């Protein structure tokens, strides 16, 4: 194993910063305090910084010998609209937001990498670009950074990210050779019928009855229209209709989400739901109005970048600590970066002492911060190892 030791004072500083960010969470697009904190820490470490008009995103840059190329590392920094119940000394001071997905830890890791790069003073063949991304939970932060030019000037040739993963043991690194996380699309489906008396259903056109048929029939899009070896989920999460017990309502609203690891399956589920809803409602005498909200593509690692990350992780932590777990049906907006440049998204084992993601008791395991910094550092060294890096300090 290689020895990419991170100085103890850097780890302590990152722990304190992570807890400060946890204590002061900000929702998607509102990360103004976090933005200023990151800028201050990067500038104090001596890194170049870049911001974008109307955005809380921050880019830090450690200069290399070829200023036209860069390797990028991304951390998301927004919180979730939850009220924290952990009882920890650094628990959220906001009554409406908390870091229940570990983005405070991701930001702490990237700040730690910045501090280590500045302390070591090592010159790499290319620039090291640090992407501090807002609004991951909203699903649009990565796309906005791409449109703002975060992957340009210098041009990024590879991008890496990570997510703290409670289901993996502390210290383990999860590396997927292909799909990591699912696409995320949401829908709103309104069934329009004809209202009437609950005792005279023959004189009405019942949208609730149609909704019951549709919820059941739509599962065939997964169980009978999708290859069993392809992952897919179609969930109806909300049904809303009527106000009382004896009136058949005019309309029934259904909301839900569709997930897949395969872009072709994603497209087929969308078209399948449209066709099924239209024809089922036509047969029952209703109108179906579907609003489709396209979210994030599936997170699919580039094979070469995943292999590179695995070599780096094995070198840093040993073969036994590198695993390939099953992918998740949760979503990520990291693929908006990898649509432009090859990259890999990794999982960092946290252990499960603080519970699962997105619950009001969750807290990032600070013991994983140094592992995350060392992982990113190992990837830098693996990516640039053939280009004869020269130490400058």
PyMOL commands that set and color helices and strands:
alter all, ss='L'
color gray80, all
select helices_A, chain A and resi 8-23+32-45+103-120+141-147+201-203+207-218+220-223+263-284+303-317+319-321+335-338+366-387
alter helices_A, ss='H'
color red, helices_A
select strands_A, chain A and resi 48-51+58-62+66-76+122-123+126-133+155-165+173-174+179-181+183-192+196-197+232-240+247-248+251-260+287-296+299-300+322-323+343-349+390-391
alter strands_A, ss='S'
color yellow, strands_A
deselect
rebuild
show_as cartoon
